[in-house]
Amino acid sequence: MLGYNPFELSEAVRRVVTRSISGVEARRYYRFRGGRWYGGVATGDVVGCNLRCIFCWSWRYSHFTNKGTYYTPQLVFKNLIDIASSKGYKYVRLSGGEPTISWNHLLTLLDLFNQTGYAFILETNGLLIGKHKEYAKQLAKYDVVVRVSFKGTSTDEFSMLTGARPEFFEYQFKSLENLLECGMRPGEDFYPAVMLSFTTDENYAKFRKRLEEIHPVLAQAIDEEYVILYPHVVEILNRSRVKPKIAFSPNNIPQYMI
């Protein structure tokens, strides 16, 4: 069967992007920044992912793992707090790659942010949360919002967009089920996002119905994603020879996407 196993890739990436520093799991990051998303958010962009999306805006760091610098959770906490406090932001997040690959690092960071008053947003593809229900149980203990980013609306789209075997698409839905079963509130503590630049109306309707079957609120809480044509995104799209049906220029991003 064509395609790769994202869980095998997760382990291979984890060995490169994490290391123990004085008994603490450190993770490679390539930058810390403020930004306008969510109305203002301090972001730590991690190196390394377990998918190889053909539209990825951070592919130079998510597809390749030998870049960036190792940071302990304590240093990540300090960097994000410094940015958020200086800018007056209420939100902090991890983005860029797949944060759940360095699970112990993530939990330590959540411990540090717990009860600080900042809203912590975890941007994830959900695959590892779908595989490990224990991950969902642990997340449910924290004040965290989990944004599960679906890579397309069907198994065929998932495989085309990521290069992974199509059956792994189910783990994205399973992550929502696990979070729900572990007591997290749909639409508040967790919600789905989905890449729609390559889909059809029919597939999107089927996708929404599938979400309704998990919980009706999820179908009303979708964060719709479309490709933003940054020069490096155009580069990777050209390599894939797949053209988005809908895309936006960096200077013309709809307000609802910010």
C-alpha positions in Angstrom: 0.0 0.0 0.0 1.2 3.5 -0.9 1.9 6.0 1.8 3.6 6.1 5.2 2.6 5.4 8.8 2.4 8.7 10.7 2.9 6.9 14.1 6.2 5.4 12.8 7.2 8.8 11.6 6.2 10.3 15.0 8.7 8.1 16.7 11.5 8.9 14.2 10.9 12.6 14.5 10.7 12.5 18.3 14.2 11.0 18.5 15.6 14.0 16.6 13.5 16.9 17.9 13.6 16.0 21.6 16.4 15.5 24.1 16.8 15.3 27.9 18.4 18.3 29.6 18.9 17.8 33.3 16.1 15.2 33.3 13.6 17.4 31.5 12.4 16.8 28.0 13.5 19.7 25.7 12.1 20.3 22.2 13.4 22.0 19.1 11.8 25.3 18.3 12.6 27.5 15.4 11.0 30.7 16.6 8.9 32.6 19.2 6.6 35.4 18.0 3.6 37.5 18.5 0.8 37.5 15.9 -2.7 38.7 15.1 -4.3 35.2 15.1 -7.0 34.7 17.8 -7.0 38.4 18.3 -3.4 38.4 19.5 -1.4 35.4 20.5 2.2 34.5 21.6 3.4 31.5 19.6 6.1 29.0 20.0 6.8 27.2 16.6 8.1 23.7 17.1 10.3 21.8 14.7 9.0 18.5 13.3 5.7 16.9 12.4 4.3 13.4 11.8 2.6 14.5 8.5 4.0 15.9 5.3 1.2 18.2 4.1 1.7 19.6 0.6 0.2 22.9 1.7 2.2 23.4 4.9 3.2 27.0 5.6 6.0 25.8 7.9 7.3 22.9 5.8 10.9 24.0 5.9 10.8 23.3 9.7 8.0 20.7 10.0 9.2 18.4 7.2 12.9 18.7 8.2 14.0 18.0 11.8 17.7 19.2 12.0 16.9 22.8 12.5 16.0 25.0 15.4 17.3 25.1 19.0 16.4 22.9 22.0 14.4 24.6 24.6 13.2 23.3 28.0 9.6 23.9 28.9 10.8 26.5 31.4 12.5 28.5 28.7 9.5 28.1 26.4 7.2 29.4 29.2 9.4 32.4 29.8 9.6 33.3 26.1 5.8 33.0 25.7 5.0 34.9 28.9 7.5 37.7 27.9 5.8 38.1 24.5 2.2 37.9 25.8 2.8 40.3 28.7 4.6 42.9 26.5 1.9 42.8 23.9 -1.1 42.5 26.2 -2.2 39.1 24.7 -4.5 36.7 26.5 -3.5 33.7 24.4 -0.5 31.5 24.0 -0.1 28.6 21.7 2.2 25.9 20.2 2.1 25.7 16.4 4.4 25.2 13.4 4.8 21.4 13.7 3.1 18.7 15.8 3.4 19.6 19.5 2.1 16.2 20.8 5.2 14.4 19.5 7.1 15.7 22.6 4.4 14.7 25.1 6.3 15.1 28.3 7.6 18.4 27.2 4.0 19.5 26.5 2.6 18.4 29.8 5.3 20.2 31.7 4.6 23.3 29.8 0.8 23.0 30.6 1.7 22.6 34.2 3.7 25.9 34.1 0.8 27.7 32.4 -1.9 26.3 34.6 -3.7 29.0 36.6 -1.6 31.8 35.1 -4.7 33.4 33.5 -3.4 32.8 29.9 -5.5 30.7 27.6 -3.3 27.9 26.2 -4.2 26.8 22.6 -2.8 23.5 21.4 -2.8 23.3 17.6 -2.6 19.6 16.6 -3.5 17.2 13.9 -4.9 15.0 16.7 -3.4 11.7 15.4 -1.6 10.8 18.6 -4.6 11.9 20.8 -6.7 9.6 18.7 -4.3 6.7 19.2 -3.7 7.3 22.9 -6.8 7.9 24.9 -4.6 8.5 27.9 -3.4 11.7 26.1 -7.0 13.0 26.1 -7.4 12.1 29.8 -4.3 14.1 30.7 -5.3 17.1 28.6 -8.7 17.2 30.3 -7.0 18.0 33.6 -5.7 21.3 32.2 -7.1 24.7 31.2 -6.3 24.1 27.5 -8.2 24.5 24.2 -7.4 21.8 21.7 -7.7 22.8 18.0 -7.7 19.6 15.9 -6.8 20.5 12.4 -8.2 18.0 9.8 -6.2 17.5 6.7 -9.1 17.4 4.2 -12.6 16.2 4.5 -12.2 12.5 3.4 -9.8 9.7 3.4 -8.8 10.3 -0.2 -8.2 14.0 0.5 -6.2 13.2 3.6 -4.0 10.8 1.7 -3.5 13.2 -1.2 -2.7 16.1 1.0 -0.4 14.4 3.5 1.0 11.4 1.6 0.0 9.2 4.5 -2.0 6.0 4.2 -5.7 6.9 4.0 -6.8 4.8 7.0 -5.0 7.1 9.4 -7.6 9.8 8.7 -9.9 8.0 11.2 -7.5 8.9 14.0 -8.4 12.5 13.6 -12.0 11.8 14.3 -11.0 9.4 17.1 -9.2 12.3 18.8 -12.5 14.3 19.0 -14.2 11.2 20.4 -11.5 10.7 23.0 -11.6 14.3 24.1 -15.4 14.2 24.4 -15.4 10.9 26.4 -12.8 12.3 28.7 -15.0 15.2 29.8 -13.8 18.0 27.6 -16.5 20.3 26.2 -17.0 20.4 22.4 -16.9 23.9 21.0 -15.3 25.2 24.2 -12.4 23.0 25.3 -11.9 21.5 21.8 -13.1 22.0 18.3 -12.2 20.9 14.7 -10.5 22.9 12.0 -10.4 21.7 8.4 -8.5 22.5 5.3 -11.1 23.3 2.6 -8.9 24.5 -0.3 -9.0 21.1 -2.0 -12.4 19.8 -1.2 -15.9 19.6 -2.8 -19.2 20.8 -1.4 -20.3 17.1 -1.3 -17.3 16.0 0.7 -17.6 18.9 3.1 -21.3 18.1 3.7 -20.3 14.5 4.5 -17.6 15.7 6.8 -20.0 17.9 8.8 -22.4 15.0 9.1 -19.7 12.9 10.5 -18.9 15.6 13.1 -22.6 15.8 14.0 -22.6 12.1 14.8 -19.8 12.6 17.3 -21.5 15.7 18.8 -23.8 18.2 17.1 -21.9 21.2 18.5 -18.7 20.1 16.6 -20.4 20.7 13.2 -21.2 24.2 14.3 -17.7 25.0 15.7 -15.6 24.3 12.6 -12.7 26.6 12.0 -12.5 26.7 8.2 -8.9 26.8 6.8 -7.8 27.8 3.4 -4.4 28.0 1.8 -2.6 31.3 2.2 -0.2 31.8 -0.8 3.0 32.8 0.9 5.9 32.4 -1.5 7.2 29.3 0.3 3.7 27.8 0.2 3.5 28.4 -3.5 6.9 26.6 -3.8 5.7 23.4 -2.1 2.4 23.5 -3.9 4.2 23.7 -7.2 6.3 20.7 -6.2 3.2 18.6 -5.5 1.5 19.7 -8.8 -1.8 20.0 -6.9 -3.7 23.3 -7.2 -6.0 24.6 -4.5 -9.6 25.3 -5.6 -9.7 28.3 -3.2 -6.7 30.2 -1.8 -5.9 33.7 -0.5 -3.0 36.0 -0.9 -1.2 37.1 2.3 -2.6 40.6 1.9 -6.2 39.5 1.4 -6.8 37.0 4.3 -10.5 37.0 5.3 -11.1 38.4 8.8 -12.8 35.3 10.0 -9.6 33.3 9.4 -7.6 35.5 11.7 
